[in-house]
Amino acid sequence: MRFRYPFAAPIVAIALFATACATPVPPAPTADVATRRSLDVGDVIGFVDARGAHVWLGIPYAAPPVGALRWRAPEPPAPFADVFDATTFGPRCPQRASRLDSTDEPDTVVGVEDCLSLNVYAPGDARGRDLPVMVWIHGGGNVQGGNDFYDGGELASRHDVVVVSVNYRLGPLGWMRHPSLRDGASYEEESGNFAMLDLIHALHWVRANAAAFGGNAESVTIFGESAGARNVLMLMLAPAAHGLFHGAIVQSGGVRTTGLAEGENPVDAVPAGDRQSSGETLLRLLVADGADDRDAARARIAAMTEHEVAEYLRAKTAKQIIDAYPGDDMEGDGTGFYRPPQMFRDGIVLPEADPYQAFASGDYARVPVILGTNRDEAKLFMFASEEHVGSFLGIPRLRDAEAYAREAAYRSRFWKASGVDEIAKAMRRVQGPSVFAYRFDWDEQPSILGADLGEMLGAAHALEIPFVFGHWALGPNTGLIFDEDNEPGRVALSDAMMSYWAEFAWTGAPGSGRAGEQPPWPSWDATRPEAAKYLVLDTAADGGIRMASETEDVDALFDELTADPALDAEERCGIFAQLVRSRPPVASRAADVGCTDTTVASGG
């Protein structure tokens, strides 16, 4: 299976680097009778990969959420009429194609709504054993991506774990809160958090079927990256998910959520909604269908019953719905990203309280947890931006290397503060020494024709994923990031990370890895500021794996940003605007930082 990965694509877009020969498509795997297993809805058969891992792909865990089931809670899949052939990935959920990971025309809508499937990877001798299960939740802003990105065979076969990777509804098909959809809805369906219900349903599937693959349903670790990591944190907060997992790993996560009025109301309502709220979307759909303007669309809505509005929305294709959402400030760059409201604080699936308050109060699943970020998170997004990176003869060049480094540092440190340190402090006070943290620092990419990728990307967002899965095949662009020179160090670091992750799945603590050969990774020590807090993950050439104590604080970062003499007003407010996007409540600090609401709203 080819392992596709998004961060290499900005480089691939550069003509000189895109001349590598295409990777041959591997032959389709052959079903192997040794992989036949009996599930609650029938038998499945998968294949044996080159490492000896047993693999099952595209297993449906819920009925297709189409027609009347769109914007409803997931239902069990129909029983298999015959043995289910699990040798190919299931389709992705509807999303805008991205040049970051797709050969489809950028920004066109791809995928199908019948997409609720999962993949399972297990050691070849797993049958009849009680191995820990690791459930992977993919990233992609909760608007794109799929479980076909990730190959869990290496992690499963080397460390005796069962790896499950899950698809879930994305964008407005996964998160849609509108009054009309509450017509005939169950209590949980009223929430609008349909993707969260998918993930909870998938965990119930794991509980029912883990034993068939040699997994222990009483030893489940959920882990994910970026939006997948946010989903992990939301599952920790979701009462209906409690008891379905026993550990959590949060890779570059966060807890941005949406209020109900923000998710439903038009922008000119009181209180105002988000510009991509369901109310705004309905107006855009009606205008696209011939209404002269917003007022005419409002009049048409007023003449419809809630049931008629729901029927109208369900009659739209996935493409029509997604096309009704404008792109964000990256529109036109081919990334496919947009920002529909998600993670509704509904009081049903997710708490009404601010997530930080919920963690501080202990109102969450207090399971062992690992929280981490990458040192240079923001560089992935900055490298993809023409504002920061130009080219000369097809070679990427930073427009202003010093400004690039300053902005990347502030944004990445803020991510650590809000996505790790604040959460870890709160959890540590509540649940004691079962909270662990890391920072991923690997930055040994090569320089290519004068383009220093270590400076441009460094330890960027999502770069840790190949290290966790121990899989480096990125197609024709592998050598642009991973080459012979950095192979010894990165392989050793990957071995350590897989070992820590697996030991955590086995015992609830990363310890010294599965074989006890790695540096000890103690829990977050809250006794004094200088005590060890997190593990730095890096190669021996750059200081090795080691504990560190420095933490980040959101208020202190804003004070530093305000007083930084290297920044002029435009650069300061541009950085502040980026921080507000990831955590809107900090917009109240605009005046403190010296930025007006106008400059913040416009991105500086």
N, C-alpha and C positions, 0 to 999 in steps of 0.2 A: 504494500500500500504506500502511495506517495504521501508524505507528510507536508501539507501546505501550511504556510505561515505568513502572516501579514506584514511583518515589519520590513522584509526585504524589498517590497514592491517599490518604494520611492527610488531605490537605487536602480531597480529594473527599468524604471521609466526613463532613465538616462540612456540615450541611444548607444553610446559606446559600450556600456556595460551589458546591454541587452543582446549582444551578438553571440552569447553562448548557445551551444546546440541544445535543442529541446531534449528533455529527458524522455526516453522511450516509455510508453505506457506499459506497466507490467501486465502480464496475462492475468485474467480473472482467476481467483482461487477456485480450487476444486473441493466440493463438499466431501467431508471425511466422516464415515460412519462412526468413528471413535468419538465424534463430538455430538452425537445425538443425545438430547436431553429432554426430559418431560417437564413442562411448565403447567401452570394452572389452566391455560387455555389450549394446550396441545403440545406436540413435540416440535423441536427445532433441531436443525443440523447446521453446523458451521464448518470451519476448516482449521487446519493446523498451519501456523506460519513458520517462517524459516528458523525461528528460535525455538520451535517446539511448543509455543503457546497455543492454546485453543481459543479460537476467535469466533464470535457470533455478531453479525452486523445487521442493523436495520430491523430489530425486533420491535413490533408495535407494542407499546405499553398502555395505549388508550385508543378509544374509537376516534376516527377522523373528526376533528372539530369543524365540520362543514354544515352548510344549510342551517337547519334549526339549532344545531349544536355550536355554531359560531357564537362566541361570547357566552358560553355556558361552561360550567365545571366539566372537567374531563370525565368520561365514562369508560368502563372497562372495554377492552377490545373484544370483538367477536371471536368465538373459538375457531381455531384453525381447522379448515376442512381437510387438510392433508398435512404432512410434515412441512413445516415452514423452512424455506431455504434462506438461511441467514449468512449468505456469502457476499452480499453487496450492501453498501451503505443505503440507508433510507434517504429520501430527499430532504433538502433543507426547507425550513419554514419560509414563507414569503418575505422578501427583503429586497433592498436595492443592491444591485450588483456593484461590487467594489473592485477597482483596479488593484487593491491590496491583496486580493486572494481569488480572483475570478477571471476567467477568460471571456465572460460575457461582456457586452457593451456596458461601460460604466453607467450607473444610475438607472438602468432599466430594471424593472421588477422581475425577479426570478424566484423560484421555489414554489411549493404548493402547500395548501393548507393541511393536507393529509401528511403530516410530518412528525407526529409524535412517536418517535422511535428511539431506541437506545442500542448501544453496542456493549458487548461484554468481552473482556479479555481475562483469561485464567491460565495458571500453570498447567502443563500437560498432565500432571498427576494430582490435580485438585479434587477430583471426584471423591466424595465421601469425607472430605476434610472440612474443618471449620476455620477457614481463612478469613481474615479481615476483608471487608469490602470498602473500596474507595470510589465514591461517586463523583465524577468530574462534571462541572457545569461550565460550559464555554463562555467566553467573553464576546465582545462586539457591540458594546453600548446598549445591549438588549434590543437592538434593531437589526443586527446582522450576525453572520457566523453560523456554525453548525458543528455537530460532533464528528464530522468527517475530517476535521483538522488534525485530530490527535490519535496517535497510535499508542495504546496502553500496553502492548505486548511485552515490551522490554521491562517496564516496571513490574508487571505481573509475574513474569517468568523468573526474574532475578530475585525478587524479594517475597515470593509466596503471598501475593495479595490478589484479590479479584478486583479488576478495574471496570467500572461502568461509566460510559459517557452518554449524556442525555441531550436530546433536542427538546426545545420548549417554544411555545408561541412567542413571536417577536413583535416589536412595535405596537401599533394600535390594535392588532389582532390578539396581542398578549396583555395589553393594558388599555382598557377602554371603559371609562365611567361616564354614562349618559343616562338621564332619567328614563328614556324609552326602553333601555335594555333591562331595567328593573321590572318591567311588565312580565309577570309570571316567573320571575327569577327566584331561586332559593336564597336563603340567608347569605351563604358564602358567595353566590354569584353576584349579589348586589354590590360587592366590594369593587368590582372592576379589575381585580388583580388575578386575571386568568392565568398568566404565566406562572405565578406563584402556586396556583392550584395545580398546574401541570407538574411542577417540580415535587410538590407534596404527593401527588398521585404516583409519580415515578418512584418515590421512596417507599410508598406502599407496595409497589410492584417488586422492589428489591426485597422488602420484608417477606413477601409471599414466595419469591422464586430464587433467592440467593443460594439456598441449599442445593439446588439442582446443579449449580456451577461450582460447588465446593466452598461457597461463602457462608459466613456466619451472620445472620440477620441481626444478631445482638452485638455486632461489632462493625458499625458502619461509620465511615468518615466521609463527610462531604468536603469537597475542595473545588476551588475555581479561581479564575483570574479576571481582573478588571470587572466588567459587569457581572461575570460569573461569581466573582468574590463578593460583590454587593449582594447578589442573590443568596450567597451562603450566609451573610450577616442577617439578611431578611428572614431566612429560614430559622435562624436562631431566635428571632423575635416572634415568629408566627406560632401561635399556640397550637394550631392543628398539626404542626411538624414535630412538636416536642415528643421525644421518645422514639422517633424514627431514625435518629442518628446519634452517635456517641462521641464524635469528635469533629472539629471543623478546622480547615486550613484556608486562610484568606490571603490571596496573593494580589496585592495592589488593589484593594477594595476601597469602600467608602459607604456612607449611609445617607446619601441624598434621597429624600422622599418628597412626595407631592401632597399638598392639601387638597381637600375635596373640591372647593370652589375653584382653585387653580386648575384642576383637571377637567372640570365640567363647563365653567362659565365662559361666554364670549369675553373678549378683552374690554368691551365697553360696558359690561355688567357691573353691578355692585353686590358683592366684591368682584373685582376683576379676575378673569381667568387668564391662563397662559395663551400665547398666540397660537399654540398648537393643541389647545384644549378640544374636547369632543364637540363643544358648542361651536367653536370656530370651524372645525372640520365639516360639520353638518352644513353650515352656511356655504362653505366653499364647494361642497358637493352639489348643492342646489344651484348655485351660480353656474357651475360647469354644466348642469343639466338644462340651462336656459333661463333661469331667473335673471332679471335684468341687473339686479344689484343686491346688496345685503338686505335692504329694506324689503324688497320683493321676496327674498328668501325667507325673511322673518314672517312675512304675511302667509307664505305657504305653510310654514311650520305651525303657525297659529291655527290653521284650518285643518290640521291633521291630528288624529288621536295618537297617544303614545304608542299604541300597537302598530299604527300605520307608519310611524317614524321608524320603529324597530324593523318592520318588514322592509322598508326602503333601504335601511342600512345593510340588512342581511342580503338584499338582492344585489348589492354592489359586488364587483369582483375584488379580489385582494389588490390587484393593480390599481383599480380606481380609488380604493381607500388609501393606499400608500401614496399615490400620486397627489392626493389632497393635502399632504403634509409638505410644507415648504422645507427646503434644506436649511441648515444653519449657516454660519459664516464660512463653512467649507464648501458651500454649494458650488457645483461646477468643477470641483477638483477631482472628481471621480472616486471619492472614497465611499460614497453611498450613505454617509451618516446624516441623520436628522435627529431631532430631539423631542419626540412625543412625550407627554407626561407619563410617568410610571411610578410604581411603588406608592400606591395611595394609602395614606394614613386613615384607613376606613373604620377602624375599631372592630373589624370582623376578622379578616385574614391577617392584617397587620395592625399593631397598636395605634391608637390616636396620638400617643405621646411622641415627642421628638425622640429619635433612636438613641441619642446620647443620654437622654434622661432615663430611657428604659434600661440601658446598660448600667447606668449608675444606680438605679433602684433595684437591680437584680431581677427585673421582670423579663427574663429571657431564658433560653435553654443553656444552663450553666455547665457546658461540657468542656473538656480540654480544647484549647484553641491555639493555633499559630497564626499570628498576624505579621505581614511583611510588605515591604515595598522595594522597588529598585532605586538605586541612588540617583539615577538620571531619568526618572519617569517621563518627564515632559519632552525629552529630546526626540522621542518617536514622532510626536505630533509636530514639533517645531521643524524637524528635518523634512517633513512632508509639506511644509508651507513655503510658498514662494516668497513670502514676506521675509523669511529668514535665510533661505538657501537659493542661490542662483546657480548658474553653470557657466563654464568657459570651455568651449570646444567639447561640450557634452559631459564635462566633468563637474560634479557638484562643488560649489564653493560657498563658504559662509559669507554673507554680506557684511556682517560685523561680528567678528569672533568674540570680542569682549562682551558685547551686549547679549549675544547668544548664550554665553556662559552665565551671565547674571540672571537672565530670565529663567533659564533652565534650573538654576540653583534654587531660586525662590519658589517656583512652581513645584519642584520635586520635594523640597523640604516641607512645603505646605501639605503635600500629599501624605508625607510621613506623619506630620502632626495630626491631621484630621483622620487619616485612614488607619493609623497604627497607634501612635502614642496616646492620644486622648482616649481611644477605646480600651487600650491595654490598661491604662491607669484605672479606668472605671471598673473593668472586669476584675482586675487584680484585687481591688478593695472588696469585691463581692464574693468571688469564688476562690480566692486564695491562690496557691502556687501551681495552678494548672494553666497559666497564661504564658505563652512563649512568643518571641518576636525575632524578626531577622531583617537585614538589609542586604540586598543582592548588589554586588559591586563590580561584577566582571565587565571589563572594558578593553579586551585585548584584540579587537578587530584589526584587520590589516589596513595599511595605507595603500590606495590604488591610484596610481598616476597622480600622486600628490594629494589625493583626497584622504584625509585622516579620519577613517570611520570611527576610530576610538574616541576622537574628539566630537564628531558630529552625532554619533549615536550613544557611545558609551554603554552604561548599564541602563538602557532605555526600557520603557514600558513593554512588557510581554517577553522580554528577552530571556527571562528565566525559564520559560515553559520548556524549551528543548532540554534544559538541564534536568528538569523534574521528570520528564518522560524518557530521557536518555536516548533521544532519537534526533539525528542531525540531518536527515535527508530533506533538504529544502528545494529539491529540483535543481534546475540549472544554475541557481543563484547561491547554492550552498557555499561555494568558495569565496563569495564576496564577504561573508561574515565569518565562516568557520574554515580555516585553512590548515595546512600542515604545521605551520609555526605555532599556532595556538592550540593545536590538538592535545598535546600532553596535559597542559594545565586545565583546559576546559573539561576533558574527559575525567580527570581526577576530581574536579569540582562537581561534575554531574554525578559521579559515583557517590560522593558524599551526600549530595542533596537527595538523591533517590533513597539512600540508606536512612537518612533522617526522616524523610516523609513516611517511609514504610514502617520504621520503628514507632513513629507516632501513631500510625494506624493500628499497630499491634498492641501498644501498651498505653497510649494516651500521653506519652512524653517522648520527645525525639532522642533524649539521652546522648549516647555516643554512637548512634546508628545501630543497624541490625546486628553487625558483628562486633560492636563495641570498640571499633578501631578509629573512630572519628573524635575530634576534640569534643569534650563535654558541652552540651547545650543546656544550661540551667534555665529555670523559669525567670520571668521578670521579677527583679528584686526591688521591692518598694521601700526598703528600710532606710535608704539615704540616697541623695541625688547621684553620688559618684559610684553607686553599686551597679553591677552589671545588669543591663536591661535586654539587650538583643545580640544576636549572633550576626557577625559580618561574614558573608559568603563570598570568598574571593580565592584566587589561586595563590600558591606559595610565593610566586614572583611578586605579587602585590600585597604581601603581608599575611596571606593565608587566612584560614578560618579562625575567627577569634571573637571574643565577647567585647562589647563596647557599652558605654553608659550614656552618651550624649543623646538627649531627647529634644524634640521640637515642640514649641508651644505656639498656638495660633496667634494669641495676642502679642507675644514677644516678636513674632515674625512681622506683624503689621507695624509695630514700633520700629523695628529695624528697617523695614521698607520705607517708612516715613522719613527716617533720618539718614538714609544712605546717600552720601555725597556724590556717589558715582552716577546717580540717576537724575535726569531732568524730569520735569513734570509730565511730559508726554510718555516717557518710558515707564515712569512710576505708575501712572494711571493705566497704561496698557497692561502691565503685570497685574495690577489690582483687579482689572476687569476679568482676567483669566482666572483669578482665584475665586471671584464671585460666581463664575459659571459653575465651578465645581461644588460650591457651598453657598447658595444664594443668601442665607441669613447674614453673611458677613458684609453684605452691601451697606449695612448700617454704619460701617466703618469708613465709608467714602469720604466724609468730611474730615475725619481724623487724619486720613492719608493725604488729604489735599486734593481730592478728585470730586468733580461734580457728578450728579446722577447722569448727566448727558454723556460725559466722557466714559463713564463706566458702562452705560448701555451700549455705546458704540464700539466698545473694545479699546478705548483710548483715543 
